[in-house]
Amino acid sequence: MLRPETAEPAADGERGRLAVDLAASPLMWFTGYRGAPGRTAERFTADRRWYLTGDTAARDADGTFRFTARDDDVILMAGYRIGPSEVESVLLGHPAVAEAAVVGAPDELRGEVVTAHVVVRHGHDAGPALAAELQALVKTRFAAHAYPRAVHFVPALPKTPSGKLQRSALRYAERHSQ
């Protein structure tokens, strides 16, 4: 685990970029994208000691890794790195929420802001009162800075044929609805 700002090892419990120490690895790892030195450079630290997997995670005190998000899923808001799965977990704890997906939306002041796309369970009212309730829930159960600035109630979340969330489709919609 490396701190994103410094590429120094992260402490246990601290979220960071999942990386492979190439000097200590007995396996042959990715060496680069053919004909794309810029893309290759993004996958390694400046000293090329660490291969960056593209994942954000935290290592528990017992050595267990806890996946947080893909790097491209992380929302960068006013200096904060917000993992969507953490916000989604809080939203899914509300009895009215059947499914939830969180992405960043462009914001002039903060870079990005958290937005939530929520599928409501049958029998619950998807309206301003529920949106405010969900925002307050994230503020109190996770972090005040990570609450969704917008809550979009949707009939379904976009998914691949295998059922995996298509977060990129939600990001595209956020960027093109401005």
N, C-alpha and C positions, 0 to 999 in steps of 0.2 A: 504494500500500500504506500503510495506516494502522495504527499501534499500537492494539490494542483498548482499552487502559486510558486512553490520552490523546488519541486521534484525531490524533496528530502523525504526520508521514511516517515510515515504517519504513525502516531501512537495508537495502541490498542483502543478500540472504541471510536476512534476518529475516522470520519469518512474521508476517503481518498480515491485516487485512481489506481485500479488494479493493474499491477505491472509484474513482469517476469524478469528476475535478475539473470541476465544472459551469462554472466560470469560464473554463476553457481548452478546453472541448468545443464544437465547432462544431455538434453535433447537438442535436436536441430530445430531452430525456430525460424519464423518468417524473416527474410532478409531484405525484402523490399518489393515494391510494385514496379513491374517492368516499364521503363520509359516514363516513370512518374516520380522523380526525385522529391518533389514537394510533398506529395502524399506519403511517400516513404518516411520523410523527416518527421511528419506528424505522429508516426507510430513509435518513435524512439525518443528517449531523452537526448539532450544535446551531446552528452558524452557517449551515447549509444550503448550504455550499460544496461538500460532497462527497456524492455519491449512493453509498450502501452496497449493493453487489450481493447480499450474503448469502453470499459465498464467502470462504474463507480461502486464502491463497496466499503465495508468496514470490517475489521478483524476484531473478534471478541477476545477477551482475556484468555480463553482456552484455545485460541488459535483458529476457531471456526470463522470462515468468511461469510458475511451477510451481504448479498447482492442488493444494491440500491437502485441503480438505473444504468442504462447505456449513456455514455458521455453525450451523445447527441440528443438524449431525452432530458438531460439536466437543464433546469430553468435557471438562467443567470439573471437575477433581479437585484439591482442596486448593490452589487458586491456579494450577495448571498447566492450560494449554490443550493438549489432546492430539488431534491429527488422526487419525481412524480409519484412513485409507489408509496412513499410515506404519507403524502396528502391523500392519495386514493384510499389507503387503509383506514384513515380516519373517516372519510366520507362513507365508506362501505360499512362502518359501524353504526350508521344511522338507520333506523328501521324502515325508512321510506326509500332507501337507495338500493336498487337491484344491481346496478353496474355503475362504475365511475371511471373516467379517464381524465387525466390532467396534462395539460401542455402549456407552453409559454406562448403568450401573444405579444406582439411588438408594442413597446411603450416608449415614447420619446424621452421621458424623464428617467425611467428605471432600466431601460434596455429591453426587459421583458417583464410581464406580470403573469401570475398564475391564473389560468382559466380552467374551469371544470366543465366536463360534459357528463351529464347524469341521466341515467335511465331510472325512472321512478317505478316503484312496485305498484301493482294494481291496487286501487283503493286509496291511494295517497294523492294529494293535490300538488301538482307541479306549478308553483307560483312564487311571487316575491317573498312570501312569508317563509316558505321552505328554503329558498335561496339564502335568505338572511340567517336562518337557523344553521344551515350547512357552513356558511362563512364563520359564524360564531363558534361552531364546533371545532373547526380547524384552528382557530385562534387559541382556544382554551386547551385542546388536547394535543396539539403539535407545536405550532409557533405562530405568533402574531403576524410576523412578516410573510408567512407562507400561505395565508388564506387566499382563496380564489377571488380575484377582483370581479370576475364575471362567472355566473353559473348558467350554463345552457342546458335546458331540459330537452332531451332528444329521445325519439322512439327506439333507437338502437345505436350501438357504437359500430363504426366500420371495422370489419374483421376480414382476415384472409380466409380462403376456403378451408384451411385447417383450424380456424377459430382463433387465431392470434390477433390481438388488437393491432390495428393499423394506425398507430399514433401519428405517423407521417401525414395521413389524410386529414387528421384534426389540425396539425400544425399548418398545413397548406390552407385549410379553411380559415384559420385565424389570421394568417398573413394576407389573405386575399379578401377578407371582409372589411378591412380597414378603409 
